[in-house]
Amino acid sequence: MSPHREPEVDTDLTVLMPLWKGDDPDHAREALASATLHQTVAPGLLLLAIDGPLPQGLEEVVSEVLDGDYGRARVVRNKRHCGLARTLDSALAHCESALVARADADDVSRPERFAVQLSALRDGDLDIVGAYMREIDERSRPRRSEDGEDLIRRRPLAHEEIARYMRDHSPFHHPTVLMRVSAVQKAGGYRDVPLMEDYDLWHRMLRSGARMGNVPDVLVEYRVSANLYRRRGGLTLFVSDVRMQFAMLKSGTTSVSRAVRNLFGRAVYRTIPAAVRDRVYWRVIERGLMR
């Protein structure tokens, strides 16, 4: 048996992970370990951003983080629930490194994630780099299609492809991105656009001159709960759809006809039953990308 090797630490990299009362403590521990201890290239700092009061089980997780169980760490707290955008943006003020990677408290980063993304970002002189994700269920089992294939969420790879794709859909999977902090700050940071704070940021980063890319590797196991597609419906999200299309129309990223078409499609998507929304996502958005 080969001896255990401590991971290389990149002091130029911070991992930013939000935590709120709805997270599962066991999933959070798995996510934390995967983004720190289990990486072949580990971050120099774990930045845990807490969004409001937590139950006892999650407070125990926070205590483990503060005790150094996942390496060097800092905890930033919002006393009340503020939402993801405000939580992430306030935590970024405590980021002292040049690079920041996003990770969520219910997903699993593969061991090679940061090594692959750091290489892609530096070799390609990029400001943001994302990756593919594989869907898993609440018991960490791969979700599969009717044909028995793993459900893998892809996105365009090259900057020019990403810019075109941006007109219709978010070109990055938020839990996979690694970014230059300066590029995020130049774009104005996260803004409160419910469930689209990431799409809004990518659009503003593109307009401010950021260079973008995705790697064609599955680097994150994305946990899909029973509530995921239920949260993808409703009026609040459609209002965010309208805000995004108007912002892209104003910046010249999209056209009037394209914005109208997109809003019609989103109005249908936000109102259909959650179970149907799951199938539509895979048959229209993901498979459409691969055509």
N, C-alpha and C positions, 0 to 999 in steps of 0.2 A: 504494500500500500504506500502511495506517495505521501510525503509529509504535507501537512496543511500549510498553505501559503497565504500570508496576509495580502489583501488586495493593495494594488498601487493606489495612492491617494492623489487626486488632482485638486490642489488648493485653489485653483481658479474656477472651480465649479461648486455651486450651491444647489441642493435639491429643495424645492418649495412644495410642501404638501399641506393642504388644508384639512381641517378636522372639525366636524360638527356633531351634534347630538344624535343624528340619524345613522352615524357610522357604526359598524360592527367591530368590537374590540379585537377579535381574533383575526378578522380580515385586515384591520389596521396594522397589527403586529406583522402579519405576512407581507403587507405592502412596504412597511418600514424596513424590514430586514432585506427584502429584495432590492430596494433602492439604495442600500448602504452596505451592509455586511456581505451580501452575496454578489456584489458587483466585482468584476475583474479590475475595473478602474472606479474607485469609490469617490464620492464627493468630499470636498474639504469641510463642508458644513451642511447639516440638515436643518432647514428652517421650517418649523411646524407652526402653522397659522391656525389658531383656534377661533372659530366663529360662534361666539356665544357660550352660555353655560353647557357643561357636559355632565352626563350621568357618571356614577362612581366607576363603572367598568372602564370608561374611556379616560377618566382621571388617572386610573392606574397605569394606563398606557403612557400618558403624559409624564408621570413620575419616572417611568422606565427611560423615557427619552432624556429627561433632565439628569438622570443618574449616569448617562453615557452609554446605555446599552446598545445604541446604534451609532456610536461614534460622537464626534464633536457636534453639538446641537444647540439651537436657540429656539425658544418658544415665544411666540408673539400672540397675545390674547386680545380679542374684542369682547368686552364685558357683555354686550348684547348681540343677538343674531343680526348680522349686517348683510348677508348674502355673499356669494362667491367672489364677485368682482371687487367689492370693497375690501374683503378679507385679503385677497391676493395683492391688491394694490398697496394696502397699508403694510403688508409684510415685505414687499419689495424694497421699501425704504430701509430695511434692516439687512439687505443683501450687500455684502462688501466685495464679492467676487465679480469678475467680468462676465461670467456665464451663469445662467440659471436654467435648471431643468424642472419641468413640472411632473408631479406624480400625484395620483389620487390614493386615498386611504382604503380603497377596496379593489385596486388593481395590482397586478404583479409584474414588475419589471424583470426581463430576462437578464441573466448575469452579464452578457456582453453588451447590454444596451448602451451605456455611456462610452465605452471604448469605441464602438462603431460610430456613434453620433459625434463624438469629439473629433474623430478622424475626418468624418465627412464635412463637418463645419469648418475645420481648419484647412483642410486640403482644398475645399471648394470656395473658401473665403465667403462663407454664408453668414447670415445674421440669425437665421432660424432654420432648424432641421427637425423634421418629424419622421415618423415611421409607420409601418403597418401594425395592426392589432389583431389578435385572435380572440374571439368571444369565448368566455367561460361562464358557467352557471354559478349559483351561490355555493355549490359544493366543490368548486374549482375543476369541474369536468368540462371538456370542450363542447361547445354547442355546435351542432352539425345540421347541414341542410337535409332536405328530403332525399338527396342522392348520397348522403353519408359523408359529405365533405365538410371539413372544418370551416366555420364561418370566419373568414378573414376580411377585415376592413382595410381596404387599400385607398391610396390617394395618389394624384399625379406626382411625378418625381422632379422634373426640371422646372426652373423658375418660370419660363415662358408658359409651360403647361399649367402651372399653378395659377398664374395670373389670369389665364382664360377660364379655368375652372372656378375661380373665385366669383365670377359673375352669377353663378347658379347655386353653388354649395360651398360650405367651409372646406378649404383645401388641406387642413391639418386636423389630426386627432389630438385634442388638447392634452390628454394624459401622456402623450408621447414626445412633446416638443422640448427641444433644448435651444435656448436663445441667448443672444448677446443682450445684457442688461441695458446697455447704451441704446440699442435699437428699440427696445420696448419703451424706454424713457423718451426717446425722440418722438415716438408716435403718440405719446401722451398717457401711456399706461393703460390699465384696465378701466373700463367704464361700465356703469350699471345698465346693461342691456340683458334682461332676464333670459338665462339659458343660451345666450348668444354673445356673452362677453368675450369669448375667444374669437369668434368670427369677426366681430367688430374690431378687435385688436389686429387681427391679420390684415384686414382691409386697410386700416390706418398705417400699419407697418409697410405695406406695399406702396401706398401713396407717398410715404416719407422716404422711399428709396431703399428699403431693406431687400437684401438678396435672400432668396428662399429655395429650399429643397426638401425632399423626402427621400429616405433610403428604402429600397425594396426588400426590407427585412421585417419579420414579425419580432418586435422588441418589447411588446407589452401584451400581457394577458388581461383582457378587458372584461370585467365582471358585469354580467347583465342580470339584474334582479327582476322580479316579477313586476315591479313598478316602473321600470325604465320607459317603456313605450307609452304608459299612461301619462307620464310626465311630459311627453312630447306633443301633447294635444292641448287645446284650450285657447281662449281669447288672449291671455297674457302673452303666450308665445307668438300668436299671430300679430300682435302689436309689435313685438320685436322683429318679426319678418318685415313688416311695413317700414320700421325704422331703418333696417339694414338696406332694403331696396332703395329707399329715398336717399340714404347716405351714398350709396354707390352711384345712383343717378346724378346726384349733385357733383360728385367727384369726376364724373365722366367714365367710371369703370364699366357701367352698363348703359343700355338704351331704354327708352320708354317702352317699346314693344316687349323687350326681354323682361323688364321689371313687371309689367302687367301679366305676362305669361307666368313668371315665377310666383307672383302673389296669388294667382288663380290656383296653381298647383298646390301651394302651401295652405290655402284656405280649405281645400279638399283634404289634404293630409292631416291638418289639425283637428278636423271634425269627424273623421272615420273612427270606428272602434279600435282600441289599442291592439287587439290581436291582428287585425287587418293591417294596421300601421306597421307592424313588424315585417309582414310579408312584402308590403309595398316598398319599405326601405331596401330590402335585399333585391327585389326584382327590378326596381326602377333606378335607385340611386347607385348602389354598389355595382350591379351588373351593367348598368348604363355606362359607368366609368370605364369598364373593361372592353366595351365595344369599339 
